[in-house]
């Protein structure tokens, strides 16, 4: 299915759309509308609507040079033959469809399954929310598994100055990275995502169709799912249902992190 989908993308000319900004409900609705979303992913679509607000502010042209679009698809997960500029020129629904196929929750492995299964409970006293699970999926298997190991040992994620190893080309290659390119863990970034979920008012019901965006003339400043000043402790009490189970998926997933030496 993925190969056929990618072939279809390259066979059809990419039509450029203006940059547009959507709210969490609209992104959630696009996930529910996608033919590539499982019923479980559709039922947890508000998690990803909230995540899109943290990742890109809902802007289809958001980029940090390595991650692109409303849900910040990493460059190596772009479909064959598609450039980042072409991806960002797609309308919301097509961006979401590609994200689901190339890097959505169903592409994650064991660490994600564990974190996802703990949504609503805690690990060594640390509350696990749907935001934590979403951050795990966005950062990928390596960082998520390292942060999960830290939680299982200390009840805390690593952080800058406290065992944190920032993601770079080198630390990703040697398997030591436990934070993303802006020193965020699944704990700290998960809290940012959870606050966006809580603030969205999204309820997985009938929502505003993603057809009336707020148009903007140019891409927003680079974000890539990285937010300065993210909290390092505490978490929202609200938790949505766990994300789709992916027990049969590969153990190594793509990482949605900045891997260049120069961080934005």
Residue pairs with C-beta under 8 A, 6 or more apart in sequence:
1 36
1 101
2 101
2 102
5 36
5 79
5 97
5 101
6 79
6 80
6 81
6 101
9 79
9 81
9 82
9 98
10 79
10 80
10 81
10 82
14 82
14 86
14 89
14 90
15 89
16 89
17 60
17 89
17 90
17 91
18 215
18 216
18 217
19 59
19 60
19 61
19 88
19 215
19 216
19 217
19 218
19 219
19 220
20 59
20 60
20 91
20 92
20 213
20 214
20 215
20 216
21 57
21 58
21 59
21 60
21 213
21 214
21 215
21 216
21 220
22 30
22 52
22 58
22 60
22 70
22 92
22 210
22 213
22 214
23 49
23 53
23 58
23 200
23 208
24 46
24 49
24 50
24 52
24 53
24 58
24 196
24 197
24 200
24 201
24 202
25 46
25 49
25 200
25 201
25 202
25 207
25 208
26 49
26 58
26 92
26 207
26 208
26 209
26 210
26 213
27 45
27 48
27 49
27 52
27 58
27 70
27 71
27 92
27 96
27 210
28 45
28 46
28 48
28 49
28 200
28 202
28 204
28 207
29 45
29 207
29 208
29 209
29 210
30 92
30 93
30 96
30 210
31 37
31 41
31 42
31 45
31 48
31 49
31 96
31 100
32 42
32 45
32 204
32 207
33 93
33 210
34 42
34 93
34 96
34 97
34 100
35 97
36 97
36 100
36 101
37 45
37 100
37 104
38 106
38 244
40 243
40 244
40 245
41 48
41 100
41 104
41 105
41 106
41 243
41 244
42 204
43 204
43 241
44 105
44 130
44 204
44 240
44 241
44 242
44 243
44 244
45 202
45 204
46 197
46 200
46 202
46 203
46 204
46 240
47 130
47 131
47 133
47 134
47 193
47 197
47 240
47 243
48 71
48 134
49 197
49 200
49 202
50 131
50 134
50 193
50 194
50 196
50 197
50 198
50 199
50 200
50 202
51 71
51 131
51 134
51 135
51 138
51 193
51 196
51 197
52 58
52 70
52 71
53 196
53 199
53 200
54 189
54 192
54 193
54 196
54 225
54 227
55 62
55 67
55 70
55 71
55 72
55 138
55 223
55 224
55 225
56 62
56 69
56 70
56 71
56 72
56 220
56 223
56 225
57 220
57 223
58 70
59 70
59 216
59 219
59 220
59 223
60 69
60 70
60 88
60 90
60 91
60 92
60 95
60 213
61 69
61 88
61 216
61 218
61 219
61 220
62 68
62 69
62 70
62 72
62 219
62 220
62 222
62 223
62 224
63 69
63 84
63 88
63 219
63 222
63 224
64 72
64 222
64 223
64 224
64 226
64 258
64 264
65 222
65 224
65 258
65 260
65 264
66 74
66 75
66 224
66 257
66 258
66 259
66 260
67 73
67 74
67 75
67 224
67 225
67 256
67 257
67 258
68 74
68 75
68 78
68 84
68 87
68 88
69 87
69 88
69 90
69 95
69 99
70 92
70 95
70 96
71 95
71 96
71 99
72 138
72 223
72 224
72 225
72 256
73 87
73 95
73 98
73 99
73 102
73 103
73 256
74 103
74 254
74 255
74 256
74 257
75 84
76 254
77 102
77 103
77 254
78 84
78 87
78 102
79 98
79 101
79 102
87 95
87 98
88 95
88 219
90 98
92 210
92 213
93 210
100 106
102 254
103 253
103 254
103 256
104 137
105 112
105 116
105 137
105 243
105 244
105 246
106 244
106 246
106 249
107 246
107 249
107 250
107 253
107 254
108 136
108 137
108 140
108 141
108 144
108 246
108 249
108 253
109 141
109 246
109 249
109 250
109 251
109 252
109 253
110 141
110 145
110 251
111 136
111 141
111 144
111 145
111 148
112 133
112 136
112 137
112 141
112 144
112 243
112 246
112 253
113 245
113 246
113 247
114 148
115 128
115 132
115 133
115 136
115 144
115 148
115 186
116 133
116 136
116 242
116 243
116 244
116 245
116 246
117 242
117 245
118 128
119 128
119 129
119 130
119 132
119 133
119 239
119 240
119 241
119 242
119 243
120 128
120 129
120 239
120 242
121 127
121 128
122 128
123 148
123 151
123 152
123 155
124 151
124 152
124 153
124 154
124 155
125 155
126 151
126 155
126 156
126 157
126 187
126 235
127 235
127 237
127 239
128 239
129 190
129 194
129 235
129 236
129 238
129 239
129 240
130 194
130 197
130 239
130 240
130 241
130 242
130 243
131 190
131 191
131 192
131 193
131 194
131 195
131 196
131 197
131 235
131 236
132 186
132 187
132 190
132 194
132 235
133 190
133 242
133 243
134 190
134 193
134 243
135 144
135 184
135 185
135 186
135 187
135 189
135 190
135 193
136 144
136 147
136 148
136 186
136 190
137 144
137 243
137 253
138 189
138 225
138 256
139 180
139 184
139 186
139 189
139 255
139 256
139 257
140 253
140 254
140 255
140 256
140 257
141 251
141 252
141 253
141 255
142 172
142 175
142 177
142 252
142 255
143 167
143 177
143 178
143 179
143 180
143 185
143 186
143 255
143 257
144 186
146 158
146 165
146 177
146 178
147 157
147 158
147 178
147 185
147 186
147 187
148 186
150 156
150 157
150 158
150 163
150 178
150 185
151 157
151 187
156 162
156 187
157 178
157 185
157 186
157 187
157 188
158 164
158 165
158 178
158 179
158 185
159 179
159 183
159 185
159 188
159 232
160 166
160 179
160 183
163 178
164 178
164 179
164 183
164 185
165 171
165 176
165 177
165 178
165 179
166 177
166 179
166 180
166 181
166 182
166 183
167 177
167 179
167 180
167 181
167 255
167 257
167 258
167 259
168 177
168 181
168 259
168 260
168 261
169 259
169 260
169 261
171 177
172 255
172 257
172 259
177 257
178 185
179 185
180 189
180 225
180 226
180 257
180 258
181 224
181 226
181 257
181 258
181 259
181 260
181 263
182 226
182 227
182 228
182 258
182 263
184 192
184 226
184 227
184 230
187 232
187 235
188 230
188 231
188 232
189 225
189 227
189 230
190 235
191 230
191 231
191 234
191 235
191 236
192 227
192 230
192 231
194 235
194 236
194 238
195 236
197 236
197 238
197 240
198 236
198 238
222 264
224 258
224 264
225 256
226 258
226 263
226 264
258 264
